[in-house]
């Protein structure tokens, strides 16, 4: 059993520290100081932390569409990044429909003309992304990546840490700065993973399209 675990780690796990890993570590190190010292307003919708998240997702999107290999797969990745970005701004509600004179308050979709269309359109887009994934048999590409390419361990660990801490911040701590900084950690680590698989030759399946 232990031998199998060691063999799996040796053949499937990459413990190297890349530049994108260092960036994710810096984001992780920023979590505690931000929670302790950052004013709450920086965790508001459209605040500093969310704007940094959107810039990070923009970088992830650009990396995905600029990939030179497995283009259909990375087109799918880019579409998933768009899903994450749309989720961050609640389908645009937190950008276009603030309540005048209120701090960090926004009209609900039911209070907006034709607002009921937002979530169905978002759902249709997600359905399209799922169909694209299945139609192009990208599950085969994904399985080949998992089976044949090593996993960037530290970026994955930091991404999972951001996801777990972000869920805790939202569901238990109810701390907006805590939630937003850990979401930023998740996005930074994820963007690093996308960069590695898109551009680092050690993480690429093939040089063919």
C-alpha positions as CSV (number, residue, x, y, z in Angstrom):
1,X,0.0,0.0,0.0
2,X,2.7,2.5,1.0
3,X,4.7,1.5,-2.0
4,X,1.7,2.2,-4.3
5,X,1.3,5.6,-2.7
6,X,5.0,6.4,-3.1
7,X,4.9,5.3,-6.7
8,X,1.8,7.5,-7.4
9,X,3.4,10.5,-5.8
10,X,6.6,10.0,-7.8
11,X,4.8,9.5,-11.1
12,X,1.9,12.0,-10.7
13,X,3.1,14.8,-8.4
14,X,5.3,17.7,-9.2
15,X,6.7,19.5,-6.1
16,X,8.7,22.1,-8.0
17,X,8.1,25.8,-7.1
18,X,7.4,27.8,-10.3
19,X,7.1,31.6,-10.6
20,X,3.3,31.2,-10.6
21,X,3.6,29.2,-7.4
22,X,5.5,32.0,-5.8
23,X,2.8,34.4,-6.8
24,X,0.2,32.1,-5.2
25,X,2.3,31.8,-2.0
26,X,2.4,35.6,-1.8
27,X,-1.4,35.7,-2.1
28,X,-1.6,33.1,0.7
29,X,0.8,35.1,2.9
30,X,-1.4,38.2,2.4
31,X,-4.5,36.4,3.8
32,X,-3.9,37.0,7.5
33,X,-2.7,40.6,7.3
34,X,-5.7,41.5,5.2
35,X,-8.1,39.9,7.7
36,X,-6.4,41.7,10.6
37,X,-5.7,45.1,9.1
38,X,-7.7,45.7,5.9
39,X,-10.8,48.0,6.3
40,X,-14.1,46.2,5.6
41,X,-14.9,48.4,2.6
42,X,-12.1,46.6,0.6
43,X,-14.2,43.5,0.8
44,X,-17.3,45.1,-0.7
45,X,-18.6,44.3,-4.1
46,X,-16.5,46.2,-6.7
47,X,-14.0,46.9,-4.0
48,X,-10.2,46.5,-4.2
49,X,-10.2,42.7,-3.6
50,X,-12.9,41.9,-6.1
51,X,-11.3,44.1,-8.7
52,X,-8.0,42.2,-8.1
53,X,-10.0,38.9,-8.6
54,X,-11.4,40.1,-11.9
55,X,-7.9,41.1,-13.1
56,X,-6.7,37.7,-12.1
57,X,-9.5,36.0,-14.0
58,X,-8.8,38.2,-17.0
59,X,-5.2,36.9,-16.9
60,X,-6.5,33.3,-16.7
61,X,-8.8,33.9,-19.7
62,X,-5.9,35.3,-21.7
63,X,-3.6,32.4,-20.8
64,X,-6.3,30.0,-21.9
65,X,-7.1,31.5,-25.2
66,X,-3.4,32.0,-26.0
67,X,-2.6,28.3,-25.4
68,X,-0.7,26.8,-28.4
69,X,-1.7,23.2,-27.6
70,X,-5.0,21.4,-27.0
71,X,-6.9,24.5,-28.1
72,X,-10.4,23.1,-27.8
73,X,-9.7,22.1,-24.3
74,X,-8.3,25.5,-23.4
75,X,-11.3,27.2,-25.1
76,X,-13.4,25.2,-22.7
77,X,-11.2,26.4,-19.8
78,X,-11.6,30.0,-21.0
79,X,-15.4,29.6,-21.0
80,X,-15.2,28.2,-17.4
81,X,-13.2,31.3,-16.4
82,X,-16.0,33.5,-17.9
83,X,-18.5,31.5,-15.7
84,X,-16.5,32.4,-12.6
85,X,-16.2,36.0,-13.6
86,X,-20.0,36.3,-14.2
87,X,-20.6,34.7,-10.9
88,X,-18.4,37.3,-9.2
89,X,-20.5,40.1,-10.4
90,X,-23.8,38.3,-10.1
91,X,-24.5,38.4,-13.8
92,X,-23.7,42.1,-13.8
93,X,-26.2,43.0,-11.0
94,X,-23.4,44.3,-8.7
95,X,-22.0,46.5,-11.4
96,X,-25.0,48.1,-13.1
97,X,-27.7,48.1,-10.3
98,X,-26.4,49.7,-7.1
99,X,-29.0,51.2,-4.7
100,X,-28.5,55.0,-4.8
101,X,-27.3,56.3,-1.4
102,X,-26.6,52.9,0.1
103,X,-23.3,51.2,0.8
104,X,-22.7,47.8,-0.8
105,X,-26.4,47.4,-1.6
106,X,-27.8,46.4,-4.9
107,X,-31.2,45.9,-6.4
108,X,-32.4,42.3,-6.6
109,X,-33.2,40.8,-9.9
110,X,-36.9,40.8,-9.1
111,X,-36.8,44.6,-8.7
112,X,-35.2,45.1,-12.1
113,X,-37.1,45.2,-15.4
114,X,-36.5,41.9,-17.2
115,X,-34.2,40.9,-14.4
116,X,-35.8,37.5,-14.2
117,X,-34.0,36.7,-17.5
118,X,-30.5,37.0,-16.0
119,X,-30.2,33.6,-14.3
120,X,-31.9,31.6,-17.2
121,X,-29.4,33.2,-19.6
122,X,-26.5,32.4,-17.3
123,X,-27.9,28.8,-17.0
124,X,-28.1,28.5,-20.8
125,X,-24.5,29.6,-21.1
126,X,-23.3,27.0,-18.6
127,X,-25.3,24.4,-20.5
128,X,-23.6,25.4,-23.7
129,X,-20.2,25.1,-22.0
130,X,-21.1,21.6,-20.8
131,X,-22.3,20.6,-24.3
132,X,-19.1,22.0,-25.8
133,X,-17.1,19.8,-23.3
134,X,-19.1,16.7,-24.2
135,X,-19.4,17.3,-27.9
136,X,-15.6,17.7,-28.3
137,X,-14.9,14.7,-26.0
138,X,-12.8,16.9,-23.8
139,X,-13.2,14.4,-21.0
140,X,-10.7,12.3,-22.9
141,X,-8.2,15.2,-22.9
142,X,-8.8,15.8,-19.2
143,X,-8.3,12.1,-18.4
144,X,-5.1,12.1,-20.5
145,X,-3.8,15.1,-18.6
146,X,-4.6,13.5,-15.2
147,X,-3.1,10.2,-16.3
148,X,0.0,11.3,-18.1
149,X,1.0,14.8,-16.8
150,X,2.2,15.5,-13.3
151,X,0.1,17.6,-11.0
152,X,1.5,20.9,-9.8
153,X,1.1,20.1,-6.1
154,X,1.7,23.4,-4.4
155,X,-0.6,25.4,-6.7
156,X,-3.3,22.7,-6.2
157,X,-2.9,22.8,-2.4
158,X,-3.1,26.6,-2.4
159,X,-6.1,26.6,-4.7
160,X,-7.9,24.1,-2.4
161,X,-6.9,26.1,0.6
162,X,-8.4,29.2,-0.9
163,X,-11.6,27.3,-1.7
164,X,-12.0,25.8,1.8
165,X,-11.2,29.1,3.6
166,X,-13.4,31.1,1.3
167,X,-16.3,28.7,2.0
168,X,-15.6,29.0,5.8
169,X,-15.5,32.8,5.5
170,X,-18.8,33.0,3.7
171,X,-20.8,30.4,5.7
172,X,-19.3,30.7,9.2
173,X,-17.2,33.7,9.7
174,X,-19.3,36.1,7.6
175,X,-16.3,38.3,7.1
176,X,-16.2,40.0,3.7
177,X,-12.5,40.7,3.6
178,X,-11.7,37.1,4.7
179,X,-14.0,35.8,2.0
180,X,-12.7,38.0,-0.8
181,X,-9.0,37.6,0.0
182,X,-9.3,33.8,0.1
183,X,-11.3,33.8,-3.2
184,X,-8.4,35.8,-4.6
185,X,-6.0,33.1,-3.4
186,X,-8.1,30.5,-5.2
187,X,-8.1,32.5,-8.4
188,X,-4.4,33.2,-8.3
189,X,-3.5,29.6,-7.7
190,X,-5.9,28.5,-10.5
191,X,-4.5,31.0,-12.9
192,X,-1.0,29.6,-12.2
193,X,-2.3,26.1,-13.0
194,X,-3.8,27.3,-16.3
195,X,-0.5,29.0,-17.2
196,X,1.5,25.8,-16.5
197,X,-0.7,23.5,-18.6
198,X,-0.9,26.1,-21.4
199,X,2.7,27.2,-21.7
200,X,5.1,25.0,-19.7
201,X,6.3,22.1,-21.9
202,X,6.6,19.8,-19.0
203,X,2.8,20.0,-18.5
204,X,1.7,19.7,-22.1
205,X,0.2,16.6,-23.7
206,X,1.3,17.4,-27.2
207,X,2.4,20.2,-29.5
208,X,-0.5,19.4,-31.9
209,X,-3.7,21.4,-32.0
